């Protein structure tokens, strides 16, 4: 299973209405953090579980859902976390 598939599987716990996972690792070739094989990703997630939550709380929920992948597979993660109303 690819990293993107594993990220998507992990983030399913947040009940996303839409979920885009983009591997940006190619933009960081030679970057210090890329040397250990971990990747750079962008996650765009729309979920009703974010309703009433501050941006920091939303980001923490994404990090928690990804769990150990943040230590083993992901060096950098850009997150766009919105509710369905915000995405409309």
N, C-alpha and C positions, 0 to 999 in steps of 0.2 A: 504494500500500500504506500502511495506517495505521501510526502509531507502534507501536501495540500489536502489530500483525502483524510489524513489523520487529523488535521486541524479542523476540517469541516465536521468530522465525526465528533470531535470533542466539543465543538461549539453548538452541536445539536441540543445539548443540555439547556441552552438558553432559548430554545423554542423560536428560532429565527423565522421571520416571514420571508426575508431575503438575506442571502449571505454570499458575499464575494470574497474570495481569498486570492490574493495576487502575490506571486513570488517575484520579489524585486531584487533577488540576490545578484543577478547579472549586473545591476547598477553599482554593486559594491565590490566587484572583483579586486583583489589586492588589499582591501580594507582590513585592518587589524582583526576585527571581529569575524570576518569571513574566513580567515585562515584555519579556524578549527572545524570548519565544515557546517557550522550552524548557519541558517538562512535569515534573510531579511524579507519580511512580509507586510502586506497591507491587508487589513480586514475591514470590510464594510458590512455591518450587521444591523438589521432592523428587527426589533423584537418588542413585543408588548411587555416583557419583564423589565424593561428599562423605564417604564412609566413612573414618574414621580421621583426618579433617581438622578442625582447629580452626575455630571460627566466622570468625575473621579470614581464614583461608586460603580458606574457602568464599566469603566476600564478594569477595575479590580475584579468584577464579575467575569470579564473575558479572560484575564490572567488566571483566575481560579479555575475556570473551565479547561484551560489549556494545561494546567497543572505542571507536571515535570517536563513537558515539552519546552517550557520556557528555559529550562536548564540544559536540555539535551539537543534540541532541534532548532530553536529560534534564538537568534542573536538580537534582532531588532524587530519591533512590531509597531506599525502605525495603525491606530484604531479609529474608526468612525462608527460610533454606536448611537443609533437613533430609535425612537419609537415609531410605530406606523404613522401616527399623526404628523410627526416631524418630517417624515420622509415623503409625505403626500404633497 
